[in-house]
Every structure is written in structure tokens, then in C-alpha cells.
Amino acid sequence: KKDPKDGPGWLTFLLTDITEWASAPQCYFDCGRHQKMAIANIIAYRLPERVGLEPLPEMELGQAYNLTCRVLNVAPVRHLTVTLRLGGRTLHTETFPNHTG
């Protein structure tokens, strides 16, 4: 935390050098004679460095082919959605909600 600022009923902190992808800092405060706590869930994001399709061999009509899309160095993956489109038509959408890395 650095450079705290405050006003009537509020206090801010600038958080720097966060090293965890998902953080949950806790704030404790007194309300009358009771101490209370609030949690701020923070998720850090990284845009992909590169997105690309692997090249396909020469295709033949009527044959099925696997198309591979690589999304490099993106985080968190559980919030990633990859959509393959042809013109205005969606061919396939993939999400990764259970990916924890």
C-alpha cells in the first residue's frame, strides 16, 4: 500500500507489486462497539501475447480437419473464451471454467 487517501467514511490505498493472480485483501473496521471485516476480491488479468491458427494441409472437399488455435500467455485461463467464426457465423466456442492454472 502506498499514498493512502481518505475522506468522510472512506479510505483508499494504492496496491502495488501484486504477485498473486487472485488476491483477497481484508479490511477491518470498527462500527460502534463492533469490529467488522470486508473483503475485496481482486483478479489480475494478462492479455494474450499472441493468438494464432496452426496451418492446415491442402484440404479436400468432404474431409474433416482439426483446426488448432493457440492463445499464448493469457491469464486467468478460466475467464478465457475462444470463438472460431467464419464471416458472421460462429463455428465453435470454447471456455475453460475449470482451469485453475
QUIBELJO-V425818 format. One record per residue. N is the residue number from 0. RES is the residue in one small letter. PHI is phi in whole degrees, -180 to 180 (NA if undefined). Layout:
N_RES_PHI / N_RES_PHI
//
This chain:
0_k_NA / 1_k_-160 / 2_d_52 / 3_p_-65 / 4_k_-127 / 5_d_-149 / 6_g_-157 / 7_p_-66 / 8_g_84 / 9_w_-149 / 10_l_-150 / 11_t_-120 / 12_f_-136 / 13_l_-94 / 14_l_-93 / 15_t_-124 / 16_d_56 / 17_i_-71 / 18_t_-110 / 19_e_-102 / 20_w_-67 / 21_a_-126 / 22_s_-123 / 23_a_-139 / 24_p_-63 / 25_q_-111 / 26_c_-118 / 27_y_-106 / 28_f_-150 / 29_d_-100 / 30_c_-126 / 31_g_69 / 32_r_-98 / 33_h_-111 / 34_q_-91 / 35_k_-124 / 36_m_-138 / 37_a_-129 / 38_i_-120 / 39_a_-110 / 40_n_-85 / 41_i_-117 / 42_i_-120 / 43_a_-88 / 44_y_-118 / 45_r_-129 / 46_l_-68 / 47_p_-62 / 48_e_-70 / 49_r_-158 / 50_v_-128 / 51_g_-156 / 52_l_-99 / 53_e_-73 / 54_p_-66 / 55_l_-107 / 56_p_-70 / 57_e_-59 / 58_m_-96 / 59_e_-114 / 60_l_-60 / 61_g_87 / 62_q_-98 / 63_a_-96 / 64_y_-135 / 65_n_-90 / 66_l_-111 / 67_t_-113 / 68_c_-110 / 69_r_-108 / 70_v_-118 / 71_l_-98 / 72_n_53 / 73_v_-114 / 74_a_-154 / 75_p_-79 / 76_v_-64 / 77_r_-64 / 78_h_-103 / 79_l_-87 / 80_t_-126 / 81_v_-111 / 82_t_-123 / 83_l_-98 / 84_r_-124 / 85_l_-126 / 86_g_63 / 87_g_-93 / 88_r_-105 / 89_t_-83 / 90_l_-91 / 91_h_-162 / 92_t_-130 / 93_e_-130 / 94_t_-124 / 95_f_-134 / 96_p_-65 / 97_n_-98 / 98_h_-80 / 99_t_-106 / 100_g_-79
//
